[in-house]
Amino acid sequence: MTIDLKGRIALVTGASRGIGYFTAVELAKAGAHVIACARTVGGLEDLDDAIKAVGGTATLVPFDLADMKAIDALGASIHERWGKLDILVANAGMLGVISPVGHIEAKVFEKVMNINVTATWRLIRSVEPLLLKSDAGRALILSSGAAHSCRPFWGVYSTSKAAVEALARTWAAETEQTHLRINSINPGATRTAMRAQAMPGEDPDTLPHPSEVAKAIVPLASPELTETGKIYVVRDQKFVSYRAPE
């Protein structure tokens, strides 16, 4: 499926590696100008080279999502330079630890919630006015099957991703009558550093490469997309709706 994103501005967090990196490349390949955010300057420079290699353009923004004031300033900077934002890919996140709930250190729990949840909310607050200025704003919030499976020992990560999905669903309901479409994405197990941290004994070659996941994500940024308030399951290549507990 060929997606034309020429003239569109896309913001990708966690863009220096993994799913964020390859999503940024695919967005650029489709014609979008990519605002790439990450902590790692070297990774962003590598991304810039990859984007140039496919004929795309990028603006690199090295900063830590723990810096809430920097997130606020990001929205202001985008407004000053472009006056709008067409695509948000909120991809950055952290695993924390695989541990029984009662054994998680307070500082670890707080850091995961700060990066995965609070920073995502702060990002939404910063760029929502810009997305609403687009004729077809699209927000893609990376989640995980862990938000629903709630497997033993995955408590802090599962909790953070469930909260992120609740944010995305609420935001989608609030903006349903606008041109903005907001969906969560469950990428499934993917060959990333985070997955290796969580499952050190797993053979990474048995998992999809993040470039494969990125190719599935980019069509969801299309101006033609109509779904909102749902979750896209990459493995099944389809949107699914939420339902109340039974």
N, C-alpha and C positions, 0 to 999 in steps of 0.2 A: 504494500500500500504506500503510495507516494504522497507525502504531506508537504504542502507549500506553506512555509512560515516566513516568507520574505517580508521584511519590514517590521517584523514583530520582535519585541524585546522580552527575553526570558531570563529569569533569575534562578540560579541553581545553587543550593547550599550543599556543603560536603562534596564539592566538585573536584577535589584533588585526587580522588581514587575511587575504585569500585563503581557502584551503580551511578553515583553522581557524576563521575568522570565521563563515563560512556554516554550517559544521557545528555550531558553538555555537548559532546561531540556530535551526537545524532541531531540535536536541536540546531546546531550550527550548520550541519550538512543540509538540513531542510530549509535553511535560509534565515533563521533567527539570529539576532545579535545576542550573545550570551554574556550575562553578568555572572561571573563564576566566583563563588565565595568558599573559602576554606582557610584553615589555620596554616597549612603547609605551603610556603612560598614555592619551594622546588616543585611540588606536585602541580601547582597552578601554572608554573612556567612550562612544564611538560604538556599540560592540557592546552595551553595557548599554542604550542607548536603543533599539536595534533589537530586543533581547530583550523589553523592556517593551512595545514596539509590537505584539508577537505574543502578549502576555499571559503572558510567562514571567518567570522570576527568575534572577538571577545574583549570584555573589560574584566580585569582581575582585581578582586577585592579580598586581600588577605586580612582576616580577622577571626577572633574566637567568638563563637555564639554565646559564651558565658558573659561577654561584654554587652549587657543590655542597652547601654547608651549608644554603642556602635550600631546595633540593630535599628534603633530609632533614627540615627543619622543616615543609615543606608537608604531608608525611604525618602528622606529629604533630598539626598544626593541624586537619586533616580528621578525625582520630580524636577529638580533643577536642570538636569541634563536632557531627559527625554520626555518629561511631562506625563508619562503613563507607564504602565507595565502590562504586558499581555499574558505572560506565563510565569507562574511560580511553581518551582519544584522544590518542596521542603523535604530534602533528603537526609540532611545531617542528623546523626544520632549516635548514641553509644550504648554498649551492652551492659556495662557495670560488672556484676559478678554472677556466676552460677552458684547459688547458695540457698540454704533454707532461709525462709523469710525472717525467722527470729535471729539469724546469725549475720544478717546484712549490717554492715557498719553504717551509722547514721550519715557520715560524710559521703559515703558511696551512694546511698539512697538519694540524698539531697542533690548530689551532682547529676545523677541520671535524670531525675525529675526536672532539674534546672535546664539541662541541655535538650532533652527530648520533648518536654512539655512546655515549660515556661518560655523558653526561647522560641518555640514554634508559635505560641500565642503572641509573643512580642513581635515576631516577624509578621504575623497576620495583621496585627494592629498597625504596623508600620506601612505595609504595602496595600492594604485593602482599598484606600482611596485611589491609588494608582491603577489597580486592577479594574475598578469601576469606571475609570476613564477610557478603558479599552472597549472596542466594539464587540469583543469576544474574549473577556478575561477568563483564564483557565488556571485553577490551582490544583496541584497534585501533591497530596500529602502521603509520604511513605510511611506505611505501617508494617505489620507483620502478622503472620498467623498466630504468633504468641499472644496477641491481644485477645484471642478467643479460646485457644487451647489451654492456656493457664497451666502449663506443665509444671510438675514439681521442680523446685529450685530456680525457676525462671521468673520469680516473683517481681523483682524490681523492673525488669525489662517489659514483662507482660503488662504490668500496671501502667507503665509510661505509655505504651502503645495503645492500650485501651483508652487512656485519657486523650491521646492525640486524635483518635478516631471520634471520640465524643465532641471534641473541639470542631473537627471538620464537618461532622453531621449538623451540629448546631449552626455553624457558619453558613452551610449550604441552605438550611431552612430559612435563615434570615435573609438570604440574598436570592431566593428562588425566583422572584419577580424581576430580576435584573438580567443583564447579559453574562454575568459571572457564573461559571460552572465549577463546582468544587467536588473532588472525589479523593478517596483514599486508595492506596495501592498496596496489595499484598504481593511482594515479588517472589515469595517462596524461598526455599533454601537456595543460596547463590554462592558462587565461588568468590568470597570476599574475605578480607582480613577479620572482620567481625565474626563471620561464621567459623573461621578457623580458631578464633579465640574461644568460641562457645563449644565447638565440637572438635577438639584437637586430634582425636583418633580417626576422624572421617577422611576418606579419600576425596580430595577436592576435585579430582578429575571426573567424579560421578555427578558433579553438580553443574548446572548451567553457568556459563561465563556471564559476568555482568553486562557485557556488550549485547548478549541475547535479550536480557531483561530490558535494557535501554531501548532496544528496537521495538519492544512491546509497549513501552511507556509513551514514547513520543507521539504516536497517533492520538493519544488522549489529550494532547494540547491543541488539537485541531479546532479551528473556528466552527467546524460543522458539528462538533460533539454536542449532544443534547442532554446526556445523563448528568445528574447532580445528586449529591448526598448519598452516593453508593460507594461500594468498594470493588476495585477491579482486581481479579485474581489472575495473575500472570500465567500461572501454570495451566489454568483452564481457558485462558484467553476470553474472559467474559466478565461483565459486571454482575454483581449479586446485590440484592437488597437486604437491609437490616430487618430484623423482626424481633418482637418482644419475647422475653423468656417464656418457655412453656412448662 
